[in-house]
């Protein structure tokens, strides 16, 4: 790749964009960046995008809480009906309650993890 830079310099040809050169495997320190261009490899969230993302996460947490309450009430209803002679339905309600609590916990833990990664 160094020969490519030498040839471009001798022919006075404009080099491709720095990103294209990086994709070709030319190390950044060997590139002659033109017009003061520079390339910062660290990703950053665009300005003004954090507030809408936080709003989406807040709505997501609210929806998870509402779905969780509905799930717990549904399991409680199964257990109440199971008390009147249908023990299999009561056992199913208890099992559903465990899965509901685990699902709510997983969904509520996912939001802080994603926020941490941003």
C-alpha positions as CSV (number, residue, x, y, z in Angstrom):
1,X,0.0,0.0,0.0
2,X,3.0,2.3,0.5
3,X,3.7,2.0,-3.2
4,X,0.1,3.3,-3.8
5,X,0.9,6.4,-1.8
6,X,4.2,6.9,-3.6
7,X,2.6,6.5,-7.0
8,X,-0.2,8.9,-6.1
9,X,2.3,11.5,-4.9
10,X,4.4,11.2,-8.1
11,X,1.4,11.5,-10.4
12,X,-0.1,14.3,-8.3
13,X,-3.4,12.4,-8.2
14,X,-5.9,13.1,-5.4
15,X,-6.2,10.1,-3.1
16,X,-9.5,8.5,-2.3
17,X,-11.4,9.5,0.8
18,X,-9.6,8.5,4.0
19,X,-12.4,6.0,4.9
20,X,-11.9,4.2,1.6
21,X,-8.1,4.1,2.2
22,X,-8.8,2.6,5.6
23,X,-11.0,-0.1,4.1
24,X,-8.2,-0.9,1.6
25,X,-5.9,-1.5,4.6
26,X,-3.8,1.6,4.5
27,X,-2.9,2.5,8.1
28,X,-4.0,5.9,9.1
29,X,-0.6,7.1,10.1
30,X,0.7,6.5,6.5
31,X,-2.1,8.4,4.8
32,X,-1.6,11.9,3.7
33,X,-4.9,13.5,4.8
34,X,-5.8,16.3,2.5
35,X,-7.4,19.6,3.4
36,X,-7.0,19.0,7.1
37,X,-9.4,16.1,7.1
38,X,-9.2,13.7,10.0
39,X,-10.9,10.5,10.9
40,X,-12.0,9.8,14.5
41,X,-12.7,6.1,14.9
42,X,-14.6,6.4,18.2
43,X,-18.3,6.2,17.6
44,X,-20.5,8.9,19.1
45,X,-24.2,9.5,19.4
46,X,-25.3,12.5,17.3
47,X,-26.2,15.6,19.3
48,X,-29.8,15.8,20.2
49,X,-30.4,12.1,19.9
50,X,-30.1,11.2,23.5
51,X,-33.4,12.8,24.6
52,X,-35.6,10.9,22.1
53,X,-33.8,7.6,23.0
54,X,-34.5,8.2,26.7
55,X,-38.1,8.9,25.9
56,X,-38.4,5.6,24.0
57,X,-36.8,3.7,26.9
58,X,-39.2,5.4,29.4
59,X,-42.2,4.4,27.3
60,X,-40.7,0.9,27.1
61,X,-40.3,0.6,30.8
62,X,-43.9,1.8,31.3
63,X,-45.3,-0.7,28.8
64,X,-43.3,-3.5,30.6
65,X,-44.8,-2.5,33.9
66,X,-48.4,-2.5,32.5
67,X,-47.9,-5.9,30.8
68,X,-46.4,-7.2,34.1
69,X,-49.4,-6.1,36.1
70,X,-51.7,-7.7,33.6
71,X,-49.7,-10.9,33.8
72,X,-49.7,-11.0,37.6
73,X,-53.5,-10.4,37.7
74,X,-54.1,-13.1,35.1
75,X,-52.0,-15.6,37.2
76,X,-53.9,-14.5,40.4
77,X,-57.2,-15.1,38.6
78,X,-56.1,-18.7,37.6
79,X,-55.1,-19.3,41.3
80,X,-58.5,-18.0,42.5
81,X,-60.4,-20.2,40.1
82,X,-58.2,-23.1,41.1
83,X,-59.3,-22.7,44.7
84,X,-62.8,-23.8,43.8
85,X,-61.9,-27.4,42.9
86,X,-59.6,-27.1,39.9
87,X,-56.2,-27.6,41.4
88,X,-54.5,-28.0,38.0
89,X,-55.5,-24.5,37.1
90,X,-54.1,-23.2,40.4
91,X,-50.8,-24.9,39.8
92,X,-50.7,-23.5,36.3
93,X,-51.3,-20.0,37.8
94,X,-48.4,-20.4,40.2
95,X,-46.1,-21.6,37.4
96,X,-47.2,-18.7,35.3
97,X,-46.5,-16.2,38.1
98,X,-42.9,-17.4,38.3
99,X,-42.5,-17.0,34.5
100,X,-44.2,-13.6,34.6
101,X,-41.8,-12.3,37.4
102,X,-38.8,-13.6,35.5
103,X,-39.9,-12.0,32.2
104,X,-40.6,-8.7,33.9
105,X,-37.2,-8.8,35.6
106,X,-35.4,-9.6,32.3
107,X,-37.2,-6.7,30.4
108,X,-36.5,-4.2,33.2
109,X,-32.8,-5.1,33.4
110,X,-32.4,-4.9,29.6
111,X,-33.0,-1.1,29.6
112,X,-30.2,-0.1,31.9
113,X,-27.8,-2.5,30.1
114,X,-28.6,-0.9,26.7
115,X,-28.3,2.6,28.3
116,X,-24.9,1.7,29.7
117,X,-23.7,0.6,26.2
118,X,-24.8,3.9,24.7
